Amino acid sequence: MRNSSHTKTFNEIPLSILDLAPIKEGSTAKESFQHTEDLAQHAEKWGYHRYWLAEHHSMPGIASAATSVLIGHVAGKTNHMRVGSGGVMLPNHASLVIAEQFGTLESLYPGRIDLGLGRAPGSDQMTAFALRRDLKQRVEEFPKQVEELQAYFEGTGIVHAYPGEGLDIPIWLLGSSGFSARLAAEKGLPFSFASHFAPDYTLQALKLYRDNFKPSNTLQKPYAMLGVNVVVSDTDEKAKYLATSLQQQFLSLRRGTPGKLQAPVEDMEEIWTLSEKAAIEKTLQSGTTIVGSKETVKRGLEDFIKKTNADELIIHSQIYEHKERLRSYEIIAEMMD
């Protein structure tokens, strides 16, 4: 599966942040954005490589629906860290609009903007219809959309994207299955896999990407960034307690009742059924969801890197209290030192 004989170690790869801009129970989107700004500024100081925000719609607990707007806000409140989308769900948009939006961002913050693209709706079918006005588009059309977007940046089409044309904006393909892995390999693009919620397909997708990779003007060899859920605190017990907010979020999604991020609880057994527990523990399995003290989490991250030979990790920490979330990312940064 690995594309070289050298296995990377924890201190050899960049660490980045995936922020879903969570809205806590009893809070508002405004406070969520204040927390995002604060976390991004701390992340830059602590040495994180990039800070990505994700497009979701009709989700009361996620505030990053207008993803490009929030990217601009974060980039404006930081100085040098890369900021981007993890990702923009391209089927929801006209490629020209995304080219113009990210052309604007790159013009405002040169050399700092990433454009991560996904093909999922980031919502349910009714919301997807509200965004697109029809649901005729098929999955097979996503590669064509990516080509169209690339053409706008290259200036090779009849219609032109101003700003956007001629700008060097890194395009990433995101995925939770093999589809985008193959497409990223074929196009010679960097690839980010959602291991944090599709752990069973991680190694398969990496193999597809690395085995089929074709060098391009963008990238000469495969580059894979993997998503990991991490909740770290002073003790294993406290971290497990804080992680019940993440478990509750996945439980609400499984029940089809997405809501705001809930406060941690002492006992999840009072909330979920045995079948729900089994399903969520399978999704949030050890290896791609790492919970514990500094020592426990460092071992977990080192094992994951050894298993996958990831080029970069993007860390998602869904923690209810902002100060605890900051502390979790700070402890991870201490590991980088």
Short mmCIF file of the C-alpha atoms (twelve columns), coordinates in Angstrom:
data_MODEL
# 
_entry.id   MODEL 
# 
loop_
_atom_site.group_PDB 
_atom_site.id 
_atom_site.type_symbol 
_atom_site.label_atom_id 
_atom_site.label_alt_id 
_atom_site.label_comp_id 
_atom_site.label_asym_id 
_atom_site.label_seq_id 
_atom_site.Cartn_x 
_atom_site.Cartn_y 
_atom_site.Cartn_z 
_atom_site.pdbx_PDB_model_num 
ATOM 1   C CA . MET A 1   0.000   0.000  0.000   1 
ATOM 2   C CA . ARG A 2   2.842   2.406  0.777   1 
ATOM 3   C CA . ASN A 3   4.452   4.338  -2.054  1 
ATOM 4   C CA . SER A 4   7.904   4.370  -0.447  1 
ATOM 5   C CA . SER A 5   9.953   2.206  1.864   1 
ATOM 6   C CA . HIS A 6   10.164  4.983  4.442   1 
ATOM 7   C CA . THR A 7   7.475   4.914  7.113   1 
ATOM 8   C CA . LYS A 8   6.755   8.360  8.478   1 
ATOM 9   C CA . THR A 9   6.726   9.168  12.176  1 
ATOM 10  C CA . PHE A 10  4.554   11.548 14.181  1 
ATOM 11  C CA . ASN A 11  7.128   14.338 14.181  1 
ATOM 12  C CA . GLU A 12  7.704   14.148 10.424  1 
ATOM 13  C CA . ILE A 13  4.233   15.073 9.195   1 
ATOM 14  C CA . PRO A 14  2.132   18.249 9.449   1 
ATOM 15  C CA . LEU A 15  -0.946  18.367 11.646  1 
ATOM 16  C CA . SER A 16  -3.994  20.387 10.611  1 
ATOM 17  C CA . ILE A 17  -7.472  21.157 11.954  1 
ATOM 18  C CA . LEU A 18  -10.955 20.395 10.648  1 
ATOM 19  C CA . ASP A 19  -13.505 22.716 12.242  1 
ATOM 20  C CA . LEU A 20  -17.240 22.109 11.778  1 
ATOM 21  C CA . ALA A 21  -17.972 25.364 13.630  1 
ATOM 22  C CA . PRO A 22  -20.165 23.542 16.171  1 
ATOM 23  C CA . ILE A 23  -23.143 25.310 17.705  1 
ATOM 24  C CA . LYS A 24  -23.584 24.163 21.292  1 
ATOM 25  C CA . GLU A 25  -26.912 23.545 22.958  1 
ATOM 26  C CA . GLY A 26  -28.015 26.888 24.396  1 
ATOM 27  C CA . SER A 27  -25.665 28.851 22.126  1 
ATOM 28  C CA . THR A 28  -25.755 30.615 18.740  1 
ATOM 29  C CA . ALA A 29  -23.930 30.723 15.411  1 
ATOM 30  C CA . LYS A 30  -22.407 34.059 16.461  1 
ATOM 31  C CA . GLU A 31  -20.691 32.454 19.442  1 
ATOM 32  C CA . SER A 32  -19.611 29.547 17.231  1 
ATOM 33  C CA . PHE A 33  -17.856 31.968 14.877  1 
ATOM 34  C CA . GLN A 34  -16.162 33.684 17.812  1 
ATOM 35  C CA . HIS A 35  -14.871 30.290 18.969  1 
ATOM 36  C CA . THR A 36  -13.701 29.428 15.442  1 
ATOM 37  C CA . GLU A 37  -11.761 32.684 15.229  1 
ATOM 38  C CA . ASP A 38  -10.187 32.088 18.638  1 
ATOM 39  C CA . LEU A 39  -9.259  28.485 17.853  1 
ATOM 40  C CA . ALA A 40  -7.745  29.452 14.487  1 
ATOM 41  C CA . GLN A 41  -5.586  32.141 16.066  1 
ATOM 42  C CA . HIS A 42  -4.363  29.711 18.727  1 
ATOM 43  C CA . ALA A 43  -3.807  26.998 16.102  1 
ATOM 44  C CA . GLU A 44  -1.580  29.287 14.071  1 
ATOM 45  C CA . LYS A 45  0.457   30.133 17.181  1 
ATOM 46  C CA . TRP A 46  0.735   26.439 18.093  1 
ATOM 47  C CA . GLY A 47  2.072   25.460 14.670  1 
ATOM 48  C CA . TYR A 48  -0.837  23.766 12.910  1 
ATOM 49  C CA . HIS A 49  -0.340  23.674 9.148   1 
ATOM 50  C CA . ARG A 50  -3.841  24.342 7.791   1 
ATOM 51  C CA . TYR A 51  -7.336  25.093 9.059   1 
ATOM 52  C CA . TRP A 52  -10.276 23.711 7.084   1 
ATOM 53  C CA . LEU A 53  -14.010 24.358 7.359   1 
ATOM 54  C CA . ALA A 54  -16.714 22.077 5.985   1 
ATOM 55  C CA . GLU A 55  -19.928 22.719 4.071   1 
ATOM 56  C CA . HIS A 56  -23.078 21.331 5.718   1 
ATOM 57  C CA . HIS A 57  -26.665 22.482 5.306   1 
ATOM 58  C CA . SER A 58  -29.838 22.286 7.373   1 
ATOM 59  C CA . MET A 59  -27.790 21.132 10.370  1 
ATOM 60  C CA . PRO A 60  -28.679 23.095 13.538  1 
ATOM 61  C CA . GLY A 61  -25.387 22.157 15.199  1 
ATOM 62  C CA . ILE A 62  -23.042 23.225 12.373  1 
ATOM 63  C CA . ALA A 63  -22.495 26.896 11.484  1 
ATOM 64  C CA . SER A 64  -20.209 26.579 8.428   1 
ATOM 65  C CA . ALA A 65  -22.892 26.445 5.701   1 
ATOM 66  C CA . ALA A 66  -21.541 29.574 3.944   1 
ATOM 67  C CA . THR A 67  -18.108 27.987 3.834   1 
ATOM 68  C CA . SER A 68  -16.242 30.479 1.641   1 
ATOM 69  C CA . VAL A 69  -17.496 33.391 3.758   1 
ATOM 70  C CA . LEU A 70  -16.181 31.774 6.940   1 
ATOM 71  C CA . ILE A 71  -12.875 30.885 5.248   1 
ATOM 72  C CA . GLY A 72  -12.436 34.565 4.420   1 
ATOM 73  C CA . HIS A 73  -13.165 35.545 8.019   1 
ATOM 74  C CA . VAL A 74  -10.643 33.043 9.424   1 
ATOM 75  C CA . ALA A 75  -7.976  33.988 6.888   1 
ATOM 76  C CA . GLY A 76  -8.496  37.648 7.775   1 
ATOM 77  C CA . LYS A 77  -8.017  36.936 11.478  1 
ATOM 78  C CA . THR A 78  -4.810  34.913 10.995  1 
ATOM 79  C CA . ASN A 79  -1.473  35.720 9.356   1 
ATOM 80  C CA . HIS A 80  0.224   32.790 7.635   1 
ATOM 81  C CA . MET A 81  -1.624  29.502 8.282   1 
ATOM 82  C CA . ARG A 82  -3.317  27.940 5.246   1 
ATOM 83  C CA . VAL A 83  -7.130  28.131 5.349   1 
ATOM 84  C CA . GLY A 84  -9.536  26.210 3.170   1 
ATOM 85  C CA . SER A 85  -12.537 23.996 2.617   1 
ATOM 86  C CA . GLY A 86  -12.832 20.473 3.875   1 
ATOM 87  C CA . GLY A 87  -14.783 20.675 1.753   1 
ATOM 88  C CA . VAL A 88  -16.988 22.537 -0.641  1 
ATOM 89  C CA . MET A 89  -19.648 20.144 -1.955  1 
ATOM 90  C CA . LEU A 90  -19.227 20.931 -5.634  1 
ATOM 91  C CA . PRO A 91  -22.529 19.423 -6.886  1 
ATOM 92  C CA . ASN A 92  -24.359 22.082 -4.835  1 
ATOM 93  C CA . HIS A 93  -22.797 24.906 -6.846  1 
ATOM 94  C CA . ALA A 94  -21.980 26.186 -10.299 1 
ATOM 95  C CA . SER A 95  -18.275 25.652 -10.872 1 
ATOM 96  C CA . LEU A 96  -17.942 29.259 -12.067 1 
ATOM 97  C CA . VAL A 97  -19.241 30.578 -8.724  1 
ATOM 98  C CA . ILE A 98  -16.712 28.479 -6.775  1 
ATOM 99  C CA . ALA A 99  -13.907 29.634 -9.080  1 
ATOM 100 C CA . GLU A 100 -14.879 33.265 -8.461  1 
ATOM 101 C CA . GLN A 101 -15.277 32.809 -4.707  1 
ATOM 102 C CA . PHE A 102 -11.927 31.089 -4.253  1 
ATOM 103 C CA . GLY A 103 -10.289 33.393 -6.753  1 
ATOM 104 C CA . THR A 104 -11.440 36.238 -4.522  1 
ATOM 105 C CA . LEU A 105 -10.104 34.509 -1.410  1 
ATOM 106 C CA . GLU A 106 -6.744  33.766 -3.035  1 
ATOM 107 C CA . SER A 107 -6.489  37.375 -4.238  1 
ATOM 108 C CA . LEU A 108 -7.138  38.642 -0.710  1 
ATOM 109 C CA . TYR A 109 -4.879  36.092 1.021   1 
ATOM 110 C CA . PRO A 110 -2.238  35.030 -1.554  1 
ATOM 111 C CA . GLY A 111 -0.637  31.619 -1.088  1 
ATOM 112 C CA . ARG A 112 -2.873  30.664 1.832   1 
ATOM 113 C CA . ILE A 113 -6.091  29.222 0.358   1 
ATOM 114 C CA . ASP A 114 -6.952  25.536 -0.208  1 
ATOM 115 C CA . LEU A 115 -9.940  24.317 -2.200  1 
ATOM 116 C CA . GLY A 116 -11.053 20.894 -0.990  1 
ATOM 117 C CA . LEU A 117 -13.899 19.414 -3.052  1 
ATOM 118 C CA . GLY A 118 -16.453 16.772 -2.131  1 
ATOM 119 C CA . ARG A 119 -19.244 15.194 -4.167  1 
ATOM 120 C CA . ALA A 120 -21.719 14.453 -1.346  1 
ATOM 121 C CA . PRO A 121 -24.569 16.925 -0.786  1 
ATOM 122 C CA . GLY A 122 -23.600 17.690 2.824   1 
ATOM 123 C CA . SER A 123 -27.308 17.484 3.595   1 
ATOM 124 C CA . ASP A 124 -30.464 15.429 3.064   1 
ATOM 125 C CA . GLN A 125 -32.221 15.121 -0.303  1 
ATOM 126 C CA . MET A 126 -34.802 17.833 0.418   1 
ATOM 127 C CA . THR A 127 -32.044 20.284 1.315   1 
ATOM 128 C CA . ALA A 128 -30.042 19.244 -1.741  1 
ATOM 129 C CA . PHE A 129 -33.091 20.043 -3.875  1 
ATOM 130 C CA . ALA A 130 -33.433 23.455 -2.201  1 
ATOM 131 C CA . LEU A 131 -29.785 24.182 -3.016  1 
ATOM 132 C CA . ARG A 132 -29.763 22.899 -6.585  1 
ATOM 133 C CA . ARG A 133 -33.427 23.234 -7.654  1 
ATOM 134 C CA . ASP A 134 -33.247 19.753 -9.181  1 
ATOM 135 C CA . LEU A 135 -31.664 16.388 -8.396  1 
ATOM 136 C CA . LYS A 136 -30.894 15.312 -11.945 1 
ATOM 137 C CA . GLN A 137 -27.153 15.496 -11.526 1 
ATOM 138 C CA . ARG A 138 -25.504 12.098 -11.190 1 
ATOM 139 C CA . VAL A 139 -22.372 11.094 -9.313  1 
ATOM 140 C CA . GLU A 140 -20.687 10.414 -12.651 1 
ATOM 141 C CA . GLU A 141 -20.853 14.136 -13.459 1 
ATOM 142 C CA . PHE A 142 -18.538 15.125 -10.590 1 
ATOM 143 C CA . PRO A 143 -15.317 14.550 -12.604 1 
ATOM 144 C CA . LYS A 144 -16.698 16.816 -15.329 1 
ATOM 145 C CA . GLN A 145 -17.422 19.510 -12.745 1 
ATOM 146 C CA . VAL A 146 -13.865 19.265 -11.423 1 
ATOM 147 C CA . GLU A 147 -12.501 19.607 -14.982 1 
ATOM 148 C CA . GLU A 148 -14.714 22.630 -15.544 1 
ATOM 149 C CA . LEU A 149 -13.451 24.241 -12.335 1 
ATOM 150 C CA . GLN A 150 -9.832  23.576 -13.295 1 
ATOM 151 C CA . ALA A 151 -10.489 25.142 -16.715 1 
ATOM 152 C CA . TYR A 152 -11.705 28.346 -15.055 1 
ATOM 153 C CA . PHE A 153 -8.483  28.637 -13.065 1 
ATOM 154 C CA . GLU A 154 -6.415  27.814 -16.169 1 
ATOM 155 C CA . GLY A 155 -8.387  30.212 -18.398 1 
ATOM 156 C CA . THR A 156 -8.955  27.636 -21.137 1 
ATOM 157 C CA . GLY A 157 -12.734 28.001 -21.509 1 
ATOM 158 C CA . ILE A 158 -15.043 30.387 -23.354 1 
ATOM 159 C CA . VAL A 159 -16.343 31.801 -20.046 1 
ATOM 160 C CA . HIS A 160 -13.784 33.318 -17.701 1 
ATOM 161 C CA . ALA A 161 -13.596 33.530 -13.910 1 
ATOM 162 C CA . TYR A 162 -12.486 36.953 -12.696 1 
ATOM 163 C CA . PRO A 163 -10.939 36.813 -10.160 1 
ATOM 164 C CA . GLY A 164 -9.712  33.240 -10.357 1 
ATOM 165 C CA . GLU A 165 -8.156  32.831 -13.769 1 
ATOM 166 C CA . GLY A 166 -4.400  32.337 -13.630 1 
ATOM 167 C CA . LEU A 167 -4.275  31.850 -9.866  1 
ATOM 168 C CA . ASP A 168 -2.539  28.863 -8.305  1 
ATOM 169 C CA . ILE A 169 -5.153  27.526 -5.899  1 
ATOM 170 C CA . PRO A 170 -4.468  23.977 -4.679  1 
ATOM 171 C CA . ILE A 171 -7.406  21.669 -5.420  1 
ATOM 172 C CA . TRP A 172 -7.868  18.656 -3.159  1 
ATOM 173 C CA . LEU A 173 -10.344 15.840 -3.651  1 
ATOM 174 C CA . LEU A 174 -12.112 14.596 -0.524  1 
ATOM 175 C CA . GLY A 175 -13.764 11.254 -0.072  1 
ATOM 176 C CA . SER A 176 -15.152 8.552  2.182   1 
ATOM 177 C CA . SER A 177 -15.054 5.772  -0.444  1 
ATOM 178 C CA . GLY A 178 -12.969 4.744  -3.427  1 
ATOM 179 C CA . PHE A 179 -14.570 7.079  -5.994  1 
ATOM 180 C CA . SER A 180 -12.628 10.242 -5.162  1 
ATOM 181 C CA . ALA A 181 -9.496  8.200  -4.409  1 
ATOM 182 C CA . ARG A 182 -9.456  6.955  -8.018  1 
ATOM 183 C CA . LEU A 183 -10.281 10.391 -9.405  1 
ATOM 184 C CA . ALA A 184 -7.564  12.096 -7.348  1 
ATOM 185 C CA . ALA A 185 -5.071  9.474  -8.545  1 
ATOM 186 C CA . GLU A 186 -6.097  9.902  -12.172 1 
ATOM 187 C CA . LYS A 187 -5.810  13.707 -11.991 1 
ATOM 188 C CA . GLY A 188 -2.631  13.746 -9.916  1 
ATOM 189 C CA . LEU A 189 -4.239  15.735 -7.100  1 
ATOM 190 C CA . PRO A 190 -3.787  15.592 -3.317  1 
ATOM 191 C CA . PHE A 191 -6.365  13.439 -1.562  1 
ATOM 192 C CA . SER A 192 -8.024  13.760 1.840   1 
ATOM 193 C CA . PHE A 193 -9.902  10.765 3.220   1 
ATOM 194 C CA . ALA A 194 -12.595 10.986 5.903   1 
ATOM 195 C CA . SER A 195 -11.167 8.268  8.138   1 
ATOM 196 C CA . HIS A 196 -12.842 9.955  11.102  1 
ATOM 197 C CA . PHE A 197 -16.259 8.690  9.977   1 
ATOM 198 C CA . ALA A 198 -15.434 6.006  7.377   1 
ATOM 199 C CA . PRO A 199 -12.666 4.044  9.112   1 
ATOM 200 C CA . ASP A 200 -13.373 0.694  7.427   1 
ATOM 201 C CA . TYR A 201 -12.504 2.063  3.961   1 
ATOM 202 C CA . THR A 202 -9.355  3.974  4.875   1 
ATOM 203 C CA . LEU A 203 -6.701  1.462  3.842   1 
ATOM 204 C CA . GLN A 204 -8.612  0.431  0.725   1 
ATOM 205 C CA . ALA A 205 -8.972  4.040  -0.435  1 
ATOM 206 C CA . LEU A 206 -5.299  4.769  0.240   1 
ATOM 207 C CA . LYS A 207 -4.235  1.743  -1.784  1 
ATOM 208 C CA . LEU A 208 -6.449  2.779  -4.702  1 
ATOM 209 C CA . TYR A 209 -5.017  6.286  -4.605  1 
ATOM 210 C CA . ARG A 210 -1.368  5.330  -4.285  1 
ATOM 211 C CA . ASP A 211 -1.407  2.400  -6.707  1 
ATOM 212 C CA . ASN A 212 -3.139  4.385  -9.462  1 
ATOM 213 C CA . PHE A 213 -1.533  7.793  -8.986  1 
ATOM 214 C CA . LYS A 214 -0.421  9.606  -12.151 1 
ATOM 215 C CA . PRO A 215 2.041   12.492 -11.700 1 
ATOM 216 C CA . SER A 216 0.752   15.880 -12.830 1 
ATOM 217 C CA . ASN A 217 1.881   19.481 -13.041 1 
ATOM 218 C CA . THR A 218 0.253   19.861 -9.620  1 
ATOM 219 C CA . LEU A 219 1.797   16.905 -7.833  1 
ATOM 220 C CA . GLN A 220 4.633   14.521 -8.671  1 
ATOM 221 C CA . LYS A 221 3.821   11.848 -6.089  1 
ATOM 222 C CA . PRO A 222 0.751   10.917 -3.996  1 
ATOM 223 C CA . TYR A 223 -0.087  13.073 -0.995  1 
ATOM 224 C CA . ALA A 224 -2.742  11.788 1.396   1 
ATOM 225 C CA . MET A 225 -4.183  13.638 4.380   1 
ATOM 226 C CA . LEU A 226 -6.358  11.597 6.743   1 
ATOM 227 C CA . GLY A 227 -9.086  12.757 9.119   1 
ATOM 228 C CA . VAL A 228 -8.914  11.700 12.771  1 
ATOM 229 C CA . ASN A 229 -11.247 12.395 15.693  1 
ATOM 230 C CA . VAL A 230 -9.150  13.305 18.725  1 
ATOM 231 C CA . VAL A 231 -10.274 14.185 22.240  1 
ATOM 232 C CA . VAL A 232 -7.399  14.624 24.661  1 
ATOM 233 C CA . SER A 233 -7.386  15.852 28.238  1 
ATOM 234 C CA . ASP A 234 -5.357  15.552 31.413  1 
ATOM 235 C CA . THR A 235 -6.558  11.995 32.099  1 
ATOM 236 C CA . ASP A 236 -8.063  9.137  30.101  1 
ATOM 237 C CA . GLU A 237 -11.207 9.336  32.234  1 
ATOM 238 C CA . LYS A 238 -11.805 13.032 31.614  1 
ATOM 239 C CA . ALA A 239 -11.181 12.644 27.889  1 
ATOM 240 C CA . LYS A 240 -13.731 9.811  27.694  1 
ATOM 241 C CA . TYR A 241 -16.229 12.027 29.475  1 
ATOM 242 C CA . LEU A 242 -15.632 14.919 27.055  1 
ATOM 243 C CA . ALA A 243 -15.943 12.527 24.090  1 
ATOM 244 C CA . THR A 244 -19.567 11.740 24.975  1 
ATOM 245 C CA . SER A 245 -20.519 14.985 23.159  1 
ATOM 246 C CA . LEU A 246 -19.117 13.503 19.946  1 
ATOM 247 C CA . GLN A 247 -20.925 10.229 20.613  1 
ATOM 248 C CA . GLN A 248 -24.206 12.076 21.160  1 
ATOM 249 C CA . GLN A 249 -23.744 13.953 17.898  1 
ATOM 250 C CA . PHE A 250 -23.321 10.737 15.931  1 
ATOM 251 C CA . LEU A 251 -26.276 9.241  17.804  1 
ATOM 252 C CA . SER A 252 -28.521 12.134 16.763  1 
ATOM 253 C CA . LEU A 253 -27.417 11.716 13.145  1 
ATOM 254 C CA . ARG A 254 -28.127 7.997  13.285  1 
ATOM 255 C CA . ARG A 255 -31.605 8.712  14.660  1 
ATOM 256 C CA . GLY A 256 -32.250 11.261 11.907  1 
ATOM 257 C CA . THR A 257 -32.634 14.080 14.419  1 
ATOM 258 C CA . PRO A 258 -29.513 16.255 14.048  1 
ATOM 259 C CA . GLY A 259 -29.277 18.890 16.734  1 
ATOM 260 C CA . LYS A 260 -26.892 21.194 18.513  1 
ATOM 261 C CA . LEU A 261 -23.769 19.859 20.197  1 
ATOM 262 C CA . GLN A 262 -24.725 18.445 23.586  1 
ATOM 263 C CA . ALA A 263 -22.910 18.743 26.893  1 
ATOM 264 C CA . PRO A 264 -20.972 15.647 27.970  1 
ATOM 265 C CA . VAL A 265 -22.722 13.063 30.149  1 
ATOM 266 C CA . GLU A 266 -21.532 10.653 32.801  1 
ATOM 267 C CA . ASP A 267 -23.172 7.574  31.304  1 
ATOM 268 C CA . MET A 268 -24.013 7.017  27.629  1 
ATOM 269 C CA . GLU A 269 -25.698 3.735  28.562  1 
ATOM 270 C CA . GLU A 270 -28.691 5.780  29.698  1 
ATOM 271 C CA . ILE A 271 -28.998 7.389  26.272  1 
ATOM 272 C CA . TRP A 272 -28.323 4.822  23.551  1 
ATOM 273 C CA . THR A 273 -29.588 1.312  22.913  1 
ATOM 274 C CA . LEU A 274 -27.251 -1.653 22.539  1 
ATOM 275 C CA . SER A 275 -27.619 -1.648 18.747  1 
ATOM 276 C CA . GLU A 276 -27.007 2.114  18.566  1 
ATOM 277 C CA . LYS A 277 -23.945 1.738  20.778  1 
ATOM 278 C CA . ALA A 278 -22.525 -0.992 18.545  1 
ATOM 279 C CA . ALA A 279 -23.098 1.037  15.376  1 
ATOM 280 C CA . ILE A 280 -21.568 4.230  16.745  1 
ATOM 281 C CA . GLU A 281 -18.588 2.455  18.285  1 
ATOM 282 C CA . LYS A 282 -17.970 0.873  14.876  1 
ATOM 283 C CA . THR A 283 -17.967 4.313  13.240  1 
ATOM 284 C CA . LEU A 284 -15.910 5.893  16.022  1 
ATOM 285 C CA . GLN A 285 -13.591 2.943  16.326  1 
ATOM 286 C CA . SER A 286 -10.191 2.963  17.933  1 
ATOM 287 C CA . GLY A 287 -7.501  4.101  15.519  1 
ATOM 288 C CA . THR A 288 -9.445  6.814  13.743  1 
ATOM 289 C CA . THR A 289 -11.121 8.119  16.903  1 
ATOM 290 C CA . ILE A 290 -8.489  8.539  19.598  1 
ATOM 291 C CA . VAL A 291 -9.531  9.524  23.113  1 
ATOM 292 C CA . GLY A 292 -7.397  9.823  26.218  1 
ATOM 293 C CA . SER A 293 -4.516  11.505 27.989  1 
ATOM 294 C CA . LYS A 294 -1.520  12.988 26.190  1 
ATOM 295 C CA . GLU A 295 0.382   9.707  26.365  1 
ATOM 296 C CA . THR A 296 -2.588  7.613  25.211  1 
ATOM 297 C CA . VAL A 297 -3.351  9.894  22.280  1 
ATOM 298 C CA . LYS A 298 0.254   10.165 21.153  1 
ATOM 299 C CA . ARG A 299 0.521   6.374  21.046  1 
ATOM 300 C CA . GLY A 300 -2.741  6.211  19.117  1 
ATOM 301 C CA . LEU A 301 -1.639  8.801  16.565  1 
ATOM 302 C CA . GLU A 302 1.759   7.148  16.142  1 
ATOM 303 C CA . ASP A 303 0.085   3.777  15.535  1 
ATOM 304 C CA . PHE A 304 -2.301  5.309  12.997  1 
ATOM 305 C CA . ILE A 305 0.529   6.983  11.095  1 
ATOM 306 C CA . LYS A 306 2.520   3.739  11.109  1 
ATOM 307 C CA . LYS A 307 -0.487  1.809  9.795   1 
ATOM 308 C CA . THR A 308 -1.402  4.274  7.037   1 
ATOM 309 C CA . ASN A 309 1.867   6.117  6.286   1 
ATOM 310 C CA . ALA A 310 -0.234  9.293  6.103   1 
ATOM 311 C CA . ASP A 311 1.441   12.390 4.699   1 
ATOM 312 C CA . GLU A 312 -0.623  14.654 6.961   1 
ATOM 313 C CA . LEU A 313 -3.349  14.365 9.597   1 
ATOM 314 C CA . ILE A 314 -6.342  16.682 9.884   1 
ATOM 315 C CA . ILE A 315 -7.741  16.565 13.390  1 
ATOM 316 C CA . HIS A 316 -11.384 17.003 14.338  1 
ATOM 317 C CA . SER A 317 -12.098 17.628 18.025  1 
ATOM 318 C CA . GLN A 318 -15.798 17.981 18.735  1 
ATOM 319 C CA . ILE A 319 -15.765 19.123 22.361  1 
ATOM 320 C CA . TYR A 320 -18.586 21.012 24.080  1 
ATOM 321 C CA . GLU A 321 -16.712 23.533 26.224  1 
ATOM 322 C CA . HIS A 322 -14.553 25.890 24.182  1 
ATOM 323 C CA . LYS A 323 -11.772 25.991 26.779  1 
ATOM 324 C CA . GLU A 324 -11.611 22.179 26.791  1 
ATOM 325 C CA . ARG A 325 -11.493 22.136 22.992  1 
ATOM 326 C CA . LEU A 326 -8.659  24.648 23.002  1 
ATOM 327 C CA . ARG A 327 -6.812  22.599 25.597  1 
ATOM 328 C CA . SER A 328 -7.217  19.429 23.521  1 
ATOM 329 C CA . TYR A 329 -5.607  21.051 20.487  1 
ATOM 330 C CA . GLU A 330 -2.917  22.632 22.695  1 
ATOM 331 C CA . ILE A 331 -1.927  19.249 24.111  1 
ATOM 332 C CA . ILE A 332 -1.677  17.840 20.573  1 
ATOM 333 C CA . ALA A 333 0.531   20.791 19.649  1 
ATOM 334 C CA . GLU A 334 2.747   19.994 22.625  1 
ATOM 335 C CA . MET A 335 3.227   16.520 21.123  1 
ATOM 336 C CA . MET A 336 4.474   18.166 17.907  1 
ATOM 337 C CA . ASP A 337 7.159   19.961 19.900  1 
# 
